[in-house]
Amino acid sequence: MTDFKAIEPKLMIEPTHWLAQGIQLDSEGRLPLFRFTETLQTRSDELIALSKSRELSAEEQAELESLSQLSEIFTYANSLLAASILWSPPHSENSLPSEPQPVASTATPQNL
């Protein structure tokens, strides 16, 4: 029989808690980016500063961990958005010809 250690419950705030009030979609040129609102960014900065000067309460620690997880999600989502935009140039009427264009081979034989 295996002895199991009791798991101590831990307070947690789901990252989705912040979705309605704490995120915004900004643009950097053609690139849309998910970011914290100014209010939520300020709170995140405050919690980080507090964690360096004293031990956070259980509620503060849960809040900081939740914000950190959401930040990681933003980083991942923003990298996917950036990759899709950088690898997919904007489409215009002139970007693709409507009819096939004739192509001639201009290969030159090498002198060996």
JOJO-V5266 format. One record per residue. N is the residue number from 1. SS is DSSP state (~ for helix, > for strand, _ for the rest). OMEGA is omega as a letter, one per 20 degrees, with the letter a starting at -180 (none if undefined). BURIAL is 1 if it has 24 or more other ideal C-beta (glycine too) atoms within 12 Angstrom, else 0. Layout:
N|SS|OMEGA|BURIAL / N|SS|OMEGA|BURIAL
This chain:
1|_|a|0 / 2|_|r|0 / 3|_|r|0 / 4|_|r|0 / 5|_|r|0 / 6|_|r|0 / 7|_|r|0 / 8|_|r|0 / 9|_|a|0 / 10|_|r|0 / 11|_|a|0 / 12|_|r|0 / 13|_|r|0 / 14|_|r|0 / 15|~|r|1 / 16|~|r|0 / 17|~|a|0 / 18|~|a|1 / 19|~|a|0 / 20|~|a|0 / 21|~|a|0 / 22|~|a|1 / 23|>|r|1 / 24|>|r|0 / 25|>|r|0 / 26|>|r|0 / 27|>|r|0 / 28|>|a|0 / 29|_|r|0 / 30|_|a|0 / 31|>|r|0 / 32|>|a|0 / 33|>|r|0 / 34|>|r|1 / 35|>|r|1 / 36|>|r|1 / 37|_|r|0 / 38|~|a|0 / 39|~|a|0 / 40|~|r|1 / 41|~|r|0 / 42|~|r|0 / 43|~|r|0 / 44|~|r|1 / 45|~|r|0 / 46|~|a|0 / 47|~|r|1 / 48|~|r|0 / 49|~|r|0 / 50|~|a|0 / 51|~|r|0 / 52|~|a|0 / 53|~|a|0 / 54|_|r|0 / 55|_|r|0 / 56|_|r|0 / 57|_|r|0 / 58|~|r|0 / 59|~|r|0 / 60|~|r|1 / 61|~|r|0 / 62|~|r|0 / 63|~|r|1 / 64|~|r|1 / 65|~|r|1 / 66|~|r|1 / 67|~|r|1 / 68|~|r|0 / 69|~|r|0 / 70|~|r|1 / 71|~|r|1 / 72|~|r|0 / 73|~|r|0 / 74|~|a|1 / 75|~|r|0 / 76|~|a|0 / 77|~|r|0 / 78|~|r|1 / 79|~|r|0 / 80|~|r|0 / 81|~|a|0 / 82|~|a|0 / 83|~|a|0 / 84|~|a|0 / 85|~|a|0 / 86|~|a|0 / 87|_|r|0 / 88|_|a|0 / 89|_|a|0 / 90|_|a|0 / 91|_|r|0 / 92|_|r|0 / 93|_|a|0 / 94|_|a|0 / 95|_|r|0 / 96|_|r|0 / 97|_|a|0 / 98|_|r|0 / 99|_|r|0 / 100|_|r|0 / 101|_|r|0 / 102|_|r|0 / 103|_|r|0 / 104|_|r|0 / 105|_|r|0 / 106|_|a|0 / 107|_|r|0 / 108|_|r|0 / 109|_|r|0 / 110|_|r|0 / 111|_|r|0 / 112|_|none|0
